[in-house]
Protein backbone atom coordinates (compact mmCIF):
# COMPACT_ATOMS: atom_id res chain seq x y z
CA UNK A 1 0.00 0.00 0.00
CA UNK A 2 1.42 3.44 -0.90
CA UNK A 3 2.10 5.92 1.92
CA UNK A 4 -0.51 8.57 2.64
CA UNK A 5 0.62 11.83 1.04
CA UNK A 6 1.49 14.74 3.30
CA UNK A 7 -0.95 17.66 3.16
CA UNK A 8 1.85 20.00 2.18
CA UNK A 9 1.23 22.30 5.14
CA UNK A 10 4.29 22.46 7.38
CA UNK A 11 6.94 19.84 7.91
CA UNK A 12 6.07 16.17 8.26
CA UNK A 13 6.27 15.42 11.98
CA UNK A 14 8.60 12.55 12.85
CA UNK A 15 7.45 9.76 15.17
CA UNK A 16 9.92 11.14 17.75
CA UNK A 17 8.34 14.62 17.48
CA UNK A 18 4.85 13.14 17.92
CA UNK A 19 5.98 11.24 21.03
CA UNK A 20 7.56 14.41 22.43
CA UNK A 21 4.38 16.36 21.71
CA UNK A 22 2.23 13.79 23.56
CA UNK A 23 4.69 13.76 26.47
CA UNK A 24 4.54 17.55 26.70
CA UNK A 25 0.73 17.54 26.48
CA UNK A 26 0.64 15.05 29.37
CA UNK A 27 3.12 17.23 31.30
CA UNK A 28 0.89 20.29 30.88
CA UNK A 29 -2.22 18.52 32.11
CA UNK A 30 -0.32 17.01 35.05
CA UNK A 31 1.20 20.42 35.88
CA UNK A 32 -2.26 22.00 36.06
CA UNK A 33 -3.39 19.16 38.34
CA UNK A 34 -0.31 19.56 40.54
CA UNK A 35 -0.76 23.33 40.77
CA UNK A 36 -4.39 22.79 41.72
CA UNK A 37 -3.34 20.37 44.45
CA UNK A 38 -0.76 22.88 45.67
CA UNK A 39 -3.41 25.58 45.95
CA UNK A 40 -5.98 23.32 47.60
CA UNK A 41 -3.72 21.52 50.08
CA UNK A 42 -0.61 23.68 50.32
CA UNK A 43 1.57 20.68 49.45
CA UNK A 44 5.25 21.73 49.40
CA UNK A 45 6.74 21.74 45.89
CA UNK A 46 9.32 19.03 46.66
CA UNK A 47 6.67 16.65 48.03
CA UNK A 48 4.31 17.50 45.18
CA UNK A 49 6.90 16.75 42.50
CA UNK A 50 7.87 13.52 44.23
CA UNK A 51 4.24 12.39 44.42
CA UNK A 52 3.64 13.06 40.75
CA UNK A 53 6.94 11.46 39.67
CA UNK A 54 6.34 8.32 41.71
CA UNK A 55 2.58 7.85 41.58
CA UNK A 56 0.91 9.82 38.78
CA UNK A 57 3.01 10.40 35.66
CA UNK A 58 2.60 7.34 33.44
CA UNK A 59 0.68 5.43 36.14
CA UNK A 60 -2.68 3.65 36.03
CA UNK A 61 -5.07 4.97 38.66
CA UNK A 62 -8.61 3.57 39.01
CA UNK A 63 -8.35 1.90 35.58
CA UNK A 64 -7.31 5.18 33.93
CA UNK A 65 -3.89 5.07 32.30
CA UNK A 66 -2.03 8.36 32.52
CA UNK A 67 0.26 9.14 29.60
CA UNK A 68 4.00 9.28 30.09
CA UNK A 69 4.88 12.92 30.59
CA UNK A 70 8.00 14.92 29.84
CA UNK A 71 9.12 15.05 33.47
CA UNK A 72 11.59 17.91 32.98
CA UNK A 73 8.93 19.98 31.24
CA UNK A 74 6.40 19.16 33.98
CA UNK A 75 8.90 20.18 36.68
CA UNK A 76 9.72 23.42 34.87
CA UNK A 77 6.07 24.47 34.66
CA UNK A 78 5.25 23.60 38.28
CA UNK A 79 8.40 25.16 39.73
CA UNK A 80 8.23 28.16 37.39
CA UNK A 81 4.61 28.98 38.21
CA UNK A 82 5.34 28.63 41.91
CA UNK A 83 8.45 30.86 41.74
CA UNK A 84 6.86 33.55 39.56
CA UNK A 85 3.29 33.37 40.84
CA UNK A 86 2.93 37.04 41.82
CA UNK A 87 4.31 38.20 38.46
CA UNK A 88 2.11 35.73 36.56
CA UNK A 89 -0.98 36.69 38.56
CA UNK A 90 -0.31 40.36 37.77
CA UNK A 91 -0.11 39.65 34.03
CA UNK A 92 -3.36 37.66 34.15
CA UNK A 93 -5.19 40.16 36.37
CA UNK A 94 -4.27 43.01 34.01
CA UNK A 95 -6.20 41.20 31.24
CA UNK A 96 -9.38 40.53 33.25
CA UNK A 97 -12.32 42.89 33.00
CA UNK A 98 -12.66 45.49 35.77
CA UNK A 99 -15.44 43.57 37.52
CA UNK A 100 -13.44 40.31 37.71
CA UNK A 101 -10.52 39.35 39.88
CA UNK A 102 -8.25 36.34 39.70
CA UNK A 103 -9.73 35.11 42.98
CA UNK A 104 -13.21 34.99 41.38
CA UNK A 105 -12.07 32.42 38.83
CA UNK A 106 -12.47 28.71 39.56
CA UNK A 107 -9.34 27.16 41.01
CA UNK A 108 -8.72 24.89 37.97
CA UNK A 109 -9.12 27.89 35.65
CA UNK A 110 -6.54 29.85 37.65
CA UNK A 111 -4.05 27.00 37.26
CA UNK A 112 -4.67 26.67 33.51
CA UNK A 113 -4.10 30.39 33.05
CA UNK A 114 -1.05 30.44 35.32
CA UNK A 115 0.59 27.51 33.54
CA UNK A 116 -0.20 28.93 30.10
CA UNK A 117 1.01 32.41 31.05
CA UNK A 118 4.20 30.98 32.54
CA UNK A 119 4.92 29.05 29.39
CA UNK A 120 4.35 32.14 27.24
CA UNK A 121 6.60 34.20 29.50
CA UNK A 122 9.42 31.73 30.16
CA UNK A 123 9.43 29.10 27.41
CA UNK A 124 10.24 31.05 24.28
CA UNK A 125 11.36 27.76 22.73
CA UNK A 126 7.66 26.83 22.44
CA UNK A 127 5.71 28.69 19.73
CA UNK A 128 2.80 30.86 20.88
CA UNK A 129 0.30 28.89 18.79
CA UNK A 130 1.43 25.62 20.35
CA UNK A 131 1.12 27.00 23.88
CA UNK A 132 -2.39 28.35 23.32
CA UNK A 133 -3.57 25.24 21.48
CA UNK A 134 -2.24 22.94 24.18
CA UNK A 135 -3.91 24.86 27.00
CA UNK A 136 -7.18 24.83 25.07
CA UNK A 137 -6.86 21.03 25.10
CA UNK A 138 -6.18 21.14 28.86
CA UNK A 139 -9.25 23.35 29.28
CA UNK A 140 -11.31 20.66 27.52
CA UNK A 141 -10.42 18.28 30.35
CA UNK A 142 -12.13 20.56 32.88
CA UNK A 143 -14.69 22.75 31.12
CA UNK A 144 -17.13 23.30 28.28
CA UNK A 145 -16.83 25.40 25.14
CA UNK A 146 -17.40 28.85 26.67
CA UNK A 147 -14.37 28.55 28.92
CA UNK A 148 -12.16 27.62 25.96
CA UNK A 149 -12.96 30.97 24.36
CA UNK A 150 -12.03 32.74 27.58
CA UNK A 151 -8.69 30.89 27.84
CA UNK A 152 -7.96 31.49 24.15
CA UNK A 153 -8.60 35.24 24.38
CA UNK A 154 -6.70 35.72 27.61
CA UNK A 155 -3.61 33.71 26.59
CA UNK A 156 -3.59 35.44 23.20
CA UNK A 157 -3.62 38.86 24.92
CA UNK A 158 -0.81 37.79 27.25
CA UNK A 159 1.22 36.45 24.30
CA UNK A 160 0.93 39.78 22.48
CA UNK A 161 2.42 41.53 25.50
CA UNK A 162 5.13 39.10 26.61
CA UNK A 163 6.25 37.90 23.18
CA UNK A 164 6.24 41.24 21.32
C-alpha positions as CSV (number, residue, x, y, z in Angstrom):
1,X,0.0,0.0,0.0
2,X,1.4,3.4,-0.9
3,X,2.1,5.9,1.9
4,X,-0.5,8.6,2.6
5,X,0.6,11.8,1.0
6,X,1.5,14.7,3.3
7,X,-0.9,17.7,3.2
8,X,1.9,20.0,2.2
9,X,1.2,22.3,5.1
10,X,4.3,22.5,7.4
11,X,6.9,19.8,7.9
12,X,6.1,16.2,8.3
13,X,6.3,15.4,12.0
14,X,8.6,12.6,12.8
15,X,7.5,9.8,15.2
16,X,9.9,11.1,17.8
17,X,8.3,14.6,17.5
18,X,4.8,13.1,17.9
19,X,6.0,11.2,21.0
20,X,7.6,14.4,22.4
21,X,4.4,16.4,21.7
22,X,2.2,13.8,23.6
23,X,4.7,13.8,26.5
24,X,4.5,17.5,26.7
25,X,0.7,17.5,26.5
26,X,0.6,15.0,29.4
27,X,3.1,17.2,31.3
28,X,0.9,20.3,30.9
29,X,-2.2,18.5,32.1
30,X,-0.3,17.0,35.1
31,X,1.2,20.4,35.9
32,X,-2.3,22.0,36.1
33,X,-3.4,19.2,38.3
34,X,-0.3,19.6,40.5
35,X,-0.8,23.3,40.8
36,X,-4.4,22.8,41.7
37,X,-3.3,20.4,44.5
38,X,-0.8,22.9,45.7
39,X,-3.4,25.6,46.0
40,X,-6.0,23.3,47.6
41,X,-3.7,21.5,50.1
42,X,-0.6,23.7,50.3
43,X,1.6,20.7,49.4
44,X,5.3,21.7,49.4
45,X,6.7,21.7,45.9
46,X,9.3,19.0,46.7
47,X,6.7,16.7,48.0
48,X,4.3,17.5,45.2
49,X,6.9,16.8,42.5
50,X,7.9,13.5,44.2
51,X,4.2,12.4,44.4
52,X,3.6,13.1,40.8
53,X,6.9,11.5,39.7
54,X,6.3,8.3,41.7
55,X,2.6,7.9,41.6
56,X,0.9,9.8,38.8
57,X,3.0,10.4,35.7
58,X,2.6,7.3,33.4
59,X,0.7,5.4,36.1
60,X,-2.7,3.7,36.0
61,X,-5.1,5.0,38.7
62,X,-8.6,3.6,39.0
63,X,-8.4,1.9,35.6
64,X,-7.3,5.2,33.9
65,X,-3.9,5.1,32.3
66,X,-2.0,8.4,32.5
67,X,0.3,9.1,29.6
68,X,4.0,9.3,30.1
69,X,4.9,12.9,30.6
70,X,8.0,14.9,29.8
71,X,9.1,15.1,33.5
72,X,11.6,17.9,33.0
73,X,8.9,20.0,31.2
74,X,6.4,19.2,34.0
75,X,8.9,20.2,36.7
76,X,9.7,23.4,34.9
77,X,6.1,24.5,34.7
78,X,5.2,23.6,38.3
79,X,8.4,25.2,39.7
80,X,8.2,28.2,37.4
81,X,4.6,29.0,38.2
82,X,5.3,28.6,41.9
83,X,8.5,30.9,41.7
84,X,6.9,33.6,39.6
85,X,3.3,33.4,40.8
86,X,2.9,37.0,41.8
87,X,4.3,38.2,38.5
88,X,2.1,35.7,36.6
89,X,-1.0,36.7,38.6
90,X,-0.3,40.4,37.8
91,X,-0.1,39.7,34.0
92,X,-3.4,37.7,34.1
93,X,-5.2,40.2,36.4
94,X,-4.3,43.0,34.0
95,X,-6.2,41.2,31.2
96,X,-9.4,40.5,33.3
97,X,-12.3,42.9,33.0
98,X,-12.7,45.5,35.8
99,X,-15.4,43.6,37.5
100,X,-13.4,40.3,37.7
101,X,-10.5,39.3,39.9
102,X,-8.3,36.3,39.7
103,X,-9.7,35.1,43.0
104,X,-13.2,35.0,41.4
105,X,-12.1,32.4,38.8
106,X,-12.5,28.7,39.6
107,X,-9.3,27.2,41.0
108,X,-8.7,24.9,38.0
109,X,-9.1,27.9,35.6
110,X,-6.5,29.8,37.6
111,X,-4.1,27.0,37.3
112,X,-4.7,26.7,33.5
113,X,-4.1,30.4,33.0
114,X,-1.0,30.4,35.3
115,X,0.6,27.5,33.5
116,X,-0.2,28.9,30.1
117,X,1.0,32.4,31.0
118,X,4.2,31.0,32.5
119,X,4.9,29.0,29.4
120,X,4.4,32.1,27.2
121,X,6.6,34.2,29.5
122,X,9.4,31.7,30.2
123,X,9.4,29.1,27.4
124,X,10.2,31.1,24.3
125,X,11.4,27.8,22.7
126,X,7.7,26.8,22.4
127,X,5.7,28.7,19.7
128,X,2.8,30.9,20.9
129,X,0.3,28.9,18.8
130,X,1.4,25.6,20.4
131,X,1.1,27.0,23.9
132,X,-2.4,28.4,23.3
133,X,-3.6,25.2,21.5
134,X,-2.2,22.9,24.2
135,X,-3.9,24.9,27.0
136,X,-7.2,24.8,25.1
137,X,-6.9,21.0,25.1
138,X,-6.2,21.1,28.9
139,X,-9.3,23.4,29.3
140,X,-11.3,20.7,27.5
141,X,-10.4,18.3,30.3
142,X,-12.1,20.6,32.9
143,X,-14.7,22.8,31.1
144,X,-17.1,23.3,28.3
145,X,-16.8,25.4,25.1
146,X,-17.4,28.8,26.7
147,X,-14.4,28.6,28.9
148,X,-12.2,27.6,26.0
149,X,-13.0,31.0,24.4
150,X,-12.0,32.7,27.6
151,X,-8.7,30.9,27.8
152,X,-8.0,31.5,24.2
153,X,-8.6,35.2,24.4
154,X,-6.7,35.7,27.6
155,X,-3.6,33.7,26.6
156,X,-3.6,35.4,23.2
157,X,-3.6,38.9,24.9
158,X,-0.8,37.8,27.2
159,X,1.2,36.4,24.3
160,X,0.9,39.8,22.5
161,X,2.4,41.5,25.5
162,X,5.1,39.1,26.6
163,X,6.3,37.9,23.2
164,X,6.2,41.2,21.3
